[in-house]
Amino acid sequence: GVGMSPATLAQVYQPGFTTKGAGGQGLGLAALDREVASYGGTVHIASTVGVGTAVTLTLPGACANAAAPA
């Protein structure tokens, strides 16, 4: 994409927010954020108009008590 303005970026997690016009439902990022949070993770979106957007998902390890690899 072409990146998002700060005003658009501030709204991306709001249910129903879309930049797709009448055909968009605006549920994707709100649902993604909710699902990732349910696993103890986070979603970070960095965007610059004219450059693009990067989405980073951070999730906890599968087993918090597992021994670290040697």
ABEGO torsion letter per residue (X at the ends): XAEBBAAAAAAAABBGBBAAEAABAGAAAAAAAAAAAAAGBBBBBBBBBGAEBBBBBBBBBABAABBBBX
